[in-house]
Amino acid sequence: MSIVTIRNVEFLNNPARFLDPYKFRVVFECIAPLKEDLEWKLIYVSSPGNEELDQELDDCLVGPVPVGVNSFDFEGIPPDPSKIPTEDVLGVAALILTGSYKEQEFVRVGYYQNTEYDNEEMKESPPQKIMFDRLVRDMNTNPRVTRFQIRWDVSPPSQGTAAAGAAASAAVPSADDLDGPEEDLEMNPPPKTNGV
């Protein structure tokens, strides 16, 4: 079970000029006190086939993190145009927000970003040389969220005691993926009948 769950990411300036900073608010819930800060990173991916071209736009530490619903505003610099191949400037790119605890990534939220010129004439006949000051970006607000199971140094509040090591390495679905009440077969084994 994840101790921290993202509840919402809201872009505060979308759409925006390509060279404007990214501004957004992250809302997350923490169900147990954490000993260390959470680290958040913002990464721009212009060329999915070449990780060396990924640009880390900013990172921040958030903490101490109290139990409950928390939020913070995050501002990241725009990508460095000189590090984007000309053929990858226009069209779709990706923006990734990662959350980590003790250098273990527990969530990755990816957004598609469409980049185009700010007028129809330039969209139809793009100039030979990219004019970054005339580009606009529009973030798709339907993210792809990937959760990773990590070793938290705290235990979530529970109503019973699980067997030692129970499901320590098994994948755990998020609460959003569950159809009914959560059951732990280790904690609630099926009843035995007639000694069987």
JONOR-V590340 format. One record per backbone hydrogen bond with DSSP energy under -0.5 kcal/mol. NH is the residue of the N-H (numbers start at 1). CO is the residue of the C=O. Records with the same first field share a line. If there is no record, write none. Layout:
# JONOR-V590340
NH=CO ; CO
This chain:
# JONOR-V590340
5=29
7=27
8=27
10=25
11=9
12=23
13=23
15=137
16=137
18=135
20=17
22=76
24=74
25=10
26=72
27=8
28=70
29=5
30=68
31=3
34=65
38=62
39=100
40=60
41=98
42=58
43=96
44=55
45=43 ; 94
46=44
50=47
53=50
54=51
55=44
56=54
57=42 ; 55
58=42
60=40
62=38
66=64
68=30
70=28
72=26
74=24
76=22
77=57
81=79
83=80
84=81
85=83
88=85
89=86
90=86
91=115
93=113
94=45
95=111
96=43
97=109
98=41 ; 96
99=107
100=39
101=104
102=37
104=101
105=103
106=99
107=99
108=146
109=97
110=108 ; 144
111=95
113=93
114=138
115=91 ; 113
116=136
118=134
123=119
124=120
125=121
132=130
134=131
135=132
136=116
137=16
138=114
140=112
143=141
144=110
145=143
146=108
148=106
152=150
157=31
162=160
166=163
168=165
177=174
178=175
185=183
187=184
188=184
196=193
